Amino acid sequence: MNAVPSVGVADQTAPRPEPPLALLCELTHRCPLRCAYCSNPLELERSANELSTAQWKDLLDQAARLGVLQVHFSGGEPTVRKDLCALVAHAASVGLYTNLITSGVLMTPQMAQDLAAAGLEHAQIGFPDIDEDGSTLITAFKGGLERKYAAAEALRAVGIAITMNAVITRHNLDRLPQMFAVAQQIGARRIEVANVQYYGWGLKNRASLIPSPEQLAWMNDCVEQARERLKGLLTIDYVIPDYYAKRPKSCLGGWGRRFLNVTPSGKVLPCHAAETIPHLQFDTVTERPLKDIWEHGTAFQAYRGEAWMPKTCRSCDFKEADWGGCRCQALALAGDAAAMDPTCEQSPLHQSVRALAEAEAAAGQTQIIYRDFSQS
Ligand code: FES
């Protein structure tokens, strides 16, 4: 499935982009878990390279001035940063909506209280499973599930709204009905039923994680029934495995349109997986103002708008709905970040990608490669 890679063509006549909606701050890549589908890059950033508290605060100031509305504090595990509360308080003080994306395993009642006092509005807790063995299988961390329940309790007790992020693989899919019950028990207002997206570590483990089409059909029914049954009680977001989709997703609302990702060392990316695209050059917040990076950075210009699109995408009625799908997926599956996203049924690779997913699910590989700093 390889093609000759091509470089995105920036649209020089394009108007200045709208301000971004959301900023994801990957405060650190340190994490006690070693998840098989971690969204961090294969080359993890060492703590010595992380931005300082003052640098993160300066970035938050710049983001607020640029027009960003929401900031998501993520990692790795963001609660390993001692300055997390100070950063949340700073973000709140400059008017940003604050969300914490956490595994929950390091959360304590005191930390939850401090986060609430700092102004944290929402927390998203990742659940790789609701079965202890299943959770350990994915994270290589024993005892995580109880800690996650305790984290949810601690956060709920101080009034922080919770979303349960249920990450779906073929190993835990059968427990989906119980996951809805758990979401209600822990007081979540929302559950994201999020099938693994196959980038980075997830891509390495795809053959061991991806569900079959039959499992997907069962899951679709299960979600549909739960939505009906839990209307008004629990909001259910649902992300299917791209490989079985007919249309590509609008990845992060389109390249360089809504979203910024800042790595622990301050590199500014259009999406969390953008570093997999080898020809892109990324600016850092220590060397260039955020506004300038957003508006003129070459990585943001590469696939912004439609000038880079293949002819079929440019003439497609959905081009302003999906913005050509996912560039990182195009690279991973077609060998070219400027190719059509192979999850689109118009792509010449669409059938072979689906067949690949079906074959891997049927083969039932079980070996898992865990996220590992030693590969950095
Ligand atoms: Fe990079 Fe979709 S993850 S564009």
Boltz pocket constraint, residues with backbone or C-beta under 6 A from the ligand:
constraints:
  - pocket:
      binder: B
      contacts: [[A, 199], [A, 251], [A, 252], [A, 255], [A, 271], [A, 272], [A, 273], [A, 274], [A, 325], [A, 326], [A, 327], [A, 328], [A, 329]]
      max_distance: 6.0
